[in-house]
Amino acid sequence: MAPHFLRDSMQLLAPTMCCARRAMTVTLSLALFGMQAVWAGIPIQHWTQPSGARVYLVQSPAIPMVDIQIDLDAGARRDPADKPGLASLMAASTANGVRASGADPAMDDHQLSAAWADLGASFVGSASADRMSFALRSLTYPDLLDNAVVLAARQLGEPSFPQAPWLRDRPKMIASLKEANTRPATLAGRAFNQAVYGSHPYGQEPSEASLLRTNVEDMRALHATVLRACAAQVSIVGALNRTQADALVAKLLGRVPHGGCTALPAVPEVAALQAASEVRIPFASAQAHVLLGQPGFKRNDPDFFALTVGNHIVGGGGFTARLTEEVREKRGLTYSVYSYFAPGLHAGAFTVGLQTRPDQAEQALALVREVVARFVQEGPSEHELQAAKNNLIGGFALRIDSNKKLLDNVVNIAWNGLPLDYLDTWTQQIERLTVADIRAAMARILQPSRMATVVLGASVSAP
């Protein structure tokens, strides 16, 4: 997974975003009216275009705006082993210019940025561990949306990948990487990823050497390989009906090849840890950084809801979590302790993390191990489970209170092949869980005796 420095550096390649007068009016309207009303149902329309592109649409006519995301199976998990970060670099570098095509002149990065600013719209490319994404946001006034779609189609299908911006920005990325390598959290996180993922692509991170090996020819080659309409998943939330959305997607993908899709090679699964491991990193720091975890589960796991609720109780629920109660409230060993699962197309990590005084690191680590092991063995209490249900169900509306959040949920449904009524049944899925469900799911996934531990900034004796 790309580290923070690379994600931050991608902003150097993204177009400057500002809003036209009508965009500002819409933003002010959103601030005044606040959250969208909680819908009784969120109907998701789905169809496949003749090109093979899969489209998912939620009509949201309250405001004249649309959010669109195009996703492709071309994330960091498919980066070359010697060039990690290539997918992120390629996607973001589409903003560096487009080539001339027919009557359309070439545009450099400054011209692209100015064009998006004039439209009060944005189009940004990025890549996560599992997918490459391109996000378009625009008002739906015809004069603005039509021009935004044409510009996005050019940037998507006809990027020029000029050398000068890459040679300009690469030293900045390397400098960011060097600066990140002075941060204890970066060093601890990198060691943890290596301990959990081993040689799996989820554990790959860019380095100065890999950035120096990467060039614009690599970006062009990747673009030519992955940009196919037949491989695209397009999710839309906004003030468009199905006919309008279908025409928009056809135009948006009109400048990328429509054929040539073949089955991609399988990516190996994340290997389970066979034994506990510990990495101790000396570092002159006022706080010791402690990370504990293992490979977790894939997003399509049938126990997804039970595992989500279980983690909420262990360490994901803030001040209501058991780790917070035991490590912070009762003993004052840390200001914050947390846990989370990161499921994807492969088993993302289960992570417990905290910072504490170096002289308290051993005590805090031992307590975290004890709390996790006891929870895996015994599961939650009825009181803990009901509190977690109340918290999660009560906060459900905040998961869909904007176009962007709703789009993220639609993308999640589409990408992971979830039922189209997933959001409508979400609260019922949480409500039906029992203590036995949570205990069985957590015990199946978590292996406290085989977890990886990283401690940076303290000398901690092995237990």
N, C-alpha and C positions, 0 to 999 in steps of 0.2 A: 504494500500500500504506500502511495506517495506520501512523504513526510510533509510537515507543516511548511518547511522552507520552500518546497517546490510548489505547493498550492498557493502560497503567498506570492511567489515569483511569477506565477501564471498571470497575476493581475497586471504585470508589466506588459503582457501581450494582448490583453483584452481591450476592446475599444472604450474610449471615454464615454460615460453615460451621463446625459443630462436630459431634462424634460422640456418639452414644448408646453405652451400655455395650456392646452387642453389636457395634457397629461397631468399637469399640476392641479388642475381643477378636479380631476378624478381622484388624485391622491388625497386632496383635502376632503372630498366627499367621503372617502373611506374612513378617514380619521374621525369625521363627525358621526358617521353612522355606526362605527365600531364593528363588532363581529357580525358575520352573516347569521341569519336565523338558522337554528338547528333544523335540518330537514327531516321530515318523517321518513324519507327514502332518498337515496342518491342514485338515480338511474344512470348507468354507464352503458352507452351504446358502443357496439364493437362490430367492425367489419374489416374485410381484407380487400384492398384495391387490386385491380388487374396487374399492377406491377409486383404484387406480393407484399407491399407494405401493409402492416397491421395497424389499424387506427382505433383509438379508444377516445370517446368523447363524453364529457359532462357539460351540458348546456347550463350556463350561469348568466342569465340575461340582466341581472340587477345593475351592472355597470358596463359601459362599452369598452371592454378590455378582454384580451385573450392571452393565455399563457400556453405555450406549446413546447414540448420536449421530444426530441428525436433521440432514440437510444439504439445502440449497436453493440453486438458482442465483440468488443474490441478494447476492453479495459486493460488495466495493468496486469491482470493474470495472463494476458497474451503478449506482453512485452518480451522482446528478445532478452535472454538472460544477461547479455553483456551491455544492454542499453535500457535498463529500467527507467521508467518515466517517459518513454517515447510516445505512448498514447496521449498522455497529458500535454506533452509539448506539441504534438501534431495538431490536436484539437484546438488548443489555444492559438497556435500560429496561423490558423485560417484567418485571423484578424489582421494579419500583416500585409494583406494585399490580395487582389484578384486579378486574373489575367484578362486581356481583351478577348471578347467573344462576339462575333458578328458586329452589330452596330454599337455594342456596349464597350466603352473604352476601359483600359486597365485602370485600377485604382490602387494607390499605396495605402499604408496603414493610417496616415493622417487624413486622407480623403475618405476612407471608410469610417473613421471615427467621426468626422464632421457630418457625414451623411446620416449616421445613426442619431447623432445629436439633433439634427434638423427634423428628424421624424419623431423625436421623443420616444424612441423604441430602443431595444437592445437585442443583441444576438451574441451568445457566448458559448464557446466550446470548452469542454473539460473531460476528464476521465476519472473514474473511480476504480476500485479494485476489479469490478466485474464488467463495467460497460463504459463506452464512450458516449457522451451526451452533448447535444446542441440545444440550447434553450432560447426561444424567441418570445419576447413580450412586446405587445403593441396595443394601442387603442384600436377599436374595430371600425372607426370612421373609414369609409372606403378609400378616400384619397391617401390616408396614412397607411392602412393595412396592406393595400395592394402594393405600394412601393416598398414597404418593409418586407413583404414576402419575396418580391423580386430580388431585393438586396441580399436577403438571407439565402435564397437559392443560389445566387452567384458565389457567396462566401462558402457555402456548403459544397457546391459542385465544381467551382472553378478557382480555388485558391492558388496563388502563385508561389507561395513559400519562398520569398526572396531571401537572399543570403544576408544582406546588410543588417536587417533587424535582428536576425539570429546571432550574428557576430557581435552586435551591440548588446543584446540582452544576456547572452551566455555568461560573460564575466560577472554580471550582477547576480545571476543565479549561483555561480560558484562562490561569490563573496557571501551570499546568504547562507549557503551550505556551511562555509567555514565558520560563520558567526553562530549558526545553530549548533555546531559541534562544540561550542563553548558552554552550552546550556546543559545542566544536569538532567533535565527532563528529556531532552533529545537523546542523550547517551543512554539513559535508562530505558527509554522506549525502544531504541534500536536493539539493544541487547535482549530485551523481552521478546520482540518480534522474531529475532533469530532463534531464541530458545524455544518458542512455541511453534513456529512455522518451518524451521529448518531450511531446506532447499526449495520449498514451495514458492511459487510466484507471489503469494500474498506477503511473503517476508522480504521481497526484493525492494531495495531503496536506491535512488540515484546517488552517485558519488561524483567527485570532481573528475575522476578518470572516465566515468561513463558519459558525463556531459561532454567531455572533450572528444569522445568517440562518436557522438551523435551529430549528424549534419542534416541539411535540408533535403538531401537526396533520400535519406532514411524516411523523412516525413512524407515526401512525395510518393515513395514506394508504399508506405503504409496506407496513405489516402487512396491510392489506386486499388489497393487490395480490399479495404473494408467498406468504402462508401458505395453501397449498392441499395437501390430502392427496395429490392426484394428482401433485404436483411434488416430493414428499418422497422422499428416500433415507434409509433407516433401517438403521444398522449396530449389531449387538448382539454382545457377548462376555460370557458369563456362564453361571450355573447355571440355564438355562432350556432346555426342549426346544422343538421347532418349534411344537407346539400352543400351549404357553404363550406363546412369543414372538409368535405371530400374534395371539393375543387381546390381549396387552399393547400391541402397535402399534395395533390397532384402537381400543383405549380411549385411548391416548396422542394419537391424531389425531382422536378423536371429536368435538372441539369446534372444528375448523377446517373450512372449506368443502371438499367433496369433488369439486366440479366446477369448470368455468371455466378449465381449463388450456389455454393457447394457446401456440403457438410464440413464443419470445422473440426480439426483434430481435438480429441478429448484432452482436457487439462487434468493432470492427476489430482487425486484428493489430498487433503491435508492429512498427514500421518498422525495417528494417535501417539501420545508420549508413552514410552515403555517404562520409564522410571522417572523419579523426581530428579530435578537438577537445580543447581544454585549458581548464580553468577554474582560476584561481589566486586564492585568497582570503586576503588579509592577516589575520592573527590573532595576537595576543600570546599565544603558547602555548609551553610548554617542549618540546612534541613537534609535529612536522609530521605531518599526516594525509595519506596518499597512497592514492587509489583509482583503479583502472584497470579498464576493462571494456567490455562491449557487450551488446546483446540476445543471449540464448543460444538455447535450444530449448524446444519445447513438451513436456509430459510424455508425450505419445503418440508421440514420436519413436522410430522403430525402432532407433536407435542409443543408446537410453537407457543400457544397461549399459556400452557402450564409452565413452560420455562420462562416466559416473559413475566408472569406473575411471581414465580419463584424468585427470580432475580430481583424484582421490585421489593420483595420482603427481605432478602438477604442484604442488598446494598444499593439497589437502584431507586429506592423510595425516599431519599433524602433523610430528613429527621425522623421519619417513621421506620427506617430500616434497622435491622438487627445489628449490623456492623456499626452503624452510627451510635446506637444505644450502648453497645458494649465497649467500643474503642474510644469514642469521644465523650459521651455523656457520663458514663460511669467512671472512667479512668482518666479522662483528659489527655489521652496520648496523641491526639491529632485534632486539627481543626476540621478536616474533612476526610472521609473515607468513602469509597464508592465501589460498585461492581457493575459490570455490564456484559452482555453478550453482543457479538457483532456478526450475526449470521449473514451469509451470502450464498452464492452458487456453490461455495465450498464451506467447510466448517471454519467460521471466523472465531477469533479468540474469546474465551471467557477471561475477564480481567478484573482483579481486585487491586486497587491502588490507594496509596496514602503517602503523606509526608509527615515526618515527625522529627523531634530532636535526635541527633545521632546517638546519644546515650540511651534513648528509649526505643530504638529501632528493633532490638531483639525482642523486647517485651511486646511491642505492637505486632510484630510478625507472628510470634507464637500465638497471640490472641486471635488474630485473623484466621490462622490455620485452624484453631480450635472451633471458632464460630462456624466456619464453612463446613468442616467435617461434621459437626453436630447437626447442622441443618440438613446436610445430605442424608444423614442417618435417620433423623427423626422427622424431618419436614416441619412445616409451620404449625402454629397453634390455630385453632378456629378463630380466635380473636385477630391474630395477625392476618389471616386470609381474608376475613371480612373487611378489615381496615384497608387492605390492598385493593380489594374489589371496589370499595367505596371511592377510593382515591382515583383509580384508573377510570372507572365508569363516569365519575363526576367530572373528570377532566377531558372526556372524549370530545366534547364540542371544541376544545382548543386545538384539536388535531386537524380540524377542517374549517377554521374560522377565517380563511383567506383563500383567494384563488391559488396562490402558490402552494399552500399547505395541502389543499385539495388535489392539486396536480401531483404533488409528491406521493399522495396516497394512490392516485390512479396509476402512476408509473409503477409503484410497488405491486399493485394488482396485476398489471399487464406483464411486467418483467418476470414475476414469479409464478405466473399461471394460476392466480388465485381466483375464486369464484367472483363473478361480477357483483354479487350482493354482499361481498366481504364486509364493506363498511356498514351495511344495514344490519348485519348479524354480529358485529364486533362485540357489542355489549353483552349479548346473549352468550357468546363464547366464553367471555370472562366470568359471567355470573354462574354458569353451570359447573365450574371447576370445584373439586373437593380437595380436602387435605391430602387424601390418598393420591389423587392425580398429581399434585405438586410433588409430593415425596417420591413417587415412582419416576417421574420425568427427570427430576434433578439427580436422583441416584443413578439413572441410566446414563446421563451425560457427564456428570462431574466425578472425577477420580482424585480425591484429596491427597492420596498417597503418591500420585504420579504427576504433580504439578511442577511447573517451572517457577523459580523464584529469582528475582533480580533485586539486589540492594545496592544502592549507590550512595556514597557519602558517609558510611558508618562501617565499622569493623564488627560484624555480627558473627558470633560463634555458631557453627552448625549444630542443630539440635541433636 
